[in-house]
Amino acid sequence: MSVDRAFYNAAERNRFGLLEILFWLCPIAAFFLFPTSLSFATHVLIMALFAMSLGLILSFAGIVTLGHAAFFGLGAYVTALLSLAGYQEPITATFLGGAAAAVLALIIGPLLLRLTGLPLMMVTLALGAVMFEAANKLGWITGGENGLGDLRYQPVLGIFRWSIYGQTAYFYTLAWLFALFLLTRSLVASPFGLALQGIRENPLRMNLIGAPVTGHLVRVYTISAFIAGIAGALSAQATGFVGLDVLSVDLSINALVMLVLGGVGNIYGGLVGGALYIVLRNLASDWNPYHWMFVIGAFLVVVVLLGQNGVIGIVERLTSLISGKRKETSP
């Protein structure tokens, strides 16, 4: 293949379609349609980013983990501690939170990723529980059950001040989400992304043809941890508070549920599932604060039964059926 042809193919893969453009216009429209709910909308974006980070390793590398909140929490605590220490520049503080999570993944990745299946799930679950208890015991650093509050940050780019109305936090979070989505999208479409999918399907064969299986898995695990750490850092900045819940096992499980709802195997699965889960949970808890999990569970069962790939799979099936009927009726 010529260089020009390869460049053309890469450009085609990275070109946005109409549906993708409409998808990214939705959060912009939400800013104007729900101006009094921007704090909640920011939380939706943060959870969507966190679910996307899990989707990168689960959907495209086959890494199943129940301890992904460890990276989210580490990013949140690092950013919070930097603020309390006097370092309040938001962009670099967010990056440092993500970098701290990436360093942790780079250290533990070579050990964890030699495991697969149930052993990997149990070890990552134990890791998340250990970090939660460590944060609880080290109250002189983390604030323990009281958490770290009164976090303050300088205006973004020295211009956009943080406010209780949440305009700056919303667009700041949306900018990070879009930038990291572009990174993830390019990564999945690259030769490295194709190699990861080969490892997911048949790691033994990939090893036999000379692919550095463990090395590839550690790299994508580190990138995923970086994105999760960014999500945690954004949570700390948007709320001005970090508590033990950022390291909870429930957060890891919720991210997995978000991914299943949206669609495993699709780069938009975490984004769609994260938004759906948070909005549905909020509506259900308003309806019944004690039985909202029934609504989530019932919706999840319906989605899994109707579509093999979450809500995105259902939409794809409906679209194909409609287009098929149009072809049959066309002369």
Secondary structure as GFF3:
##gff-version 3
##sequence-region A 1 331
A	DSSP	alpha_helix	3	13	.	.	.	ID=ss1
A	DSSP	alpha_helix	18	33	.	.	.	ID=ss2
A	DSSP	alpha_helix	38	61	.	.	.	ID=ss3
A	DSSP	alpha_helix	69	84	.	.	.	ID=ss4
A	DSSP	alpha_helix	90	112	.	.	.	ID=ss5
A	DSSP	alpha_helix	117	137	.	.	.	ID=ss6
A	DSSP	alpha_helix	139	142	.	.	.	ID=ss7
A	DSSP	three_ten_helix	144	146	.	.	.	ID=ss8
A	DSSP	alpha_helix	167	189	.	.	.	ID=ss9
A	DSSP	alpha_helix	191	201	.	.	.	ID=ss10
A	DSSP	alpha_helix	203	208	.	.	.	ID=ss11
A	DSSP	alpha_helix	213	239	.	.	.	ID=ss12
A	DSSP	three_ten_helix	244	247	.	.	.	ID=ss13
A	DSSP	alpha_helix	249	262	.	.	.	ID=ss14
A	DSSP	alpha_helix	269	287	.	.	.	ID=ss15
A	DSSP	alpha_helix	292	306	.	.	.	ID=ss16
A	DSSP	alpha_helix	310	329	.	.	.	ID=ss17
###
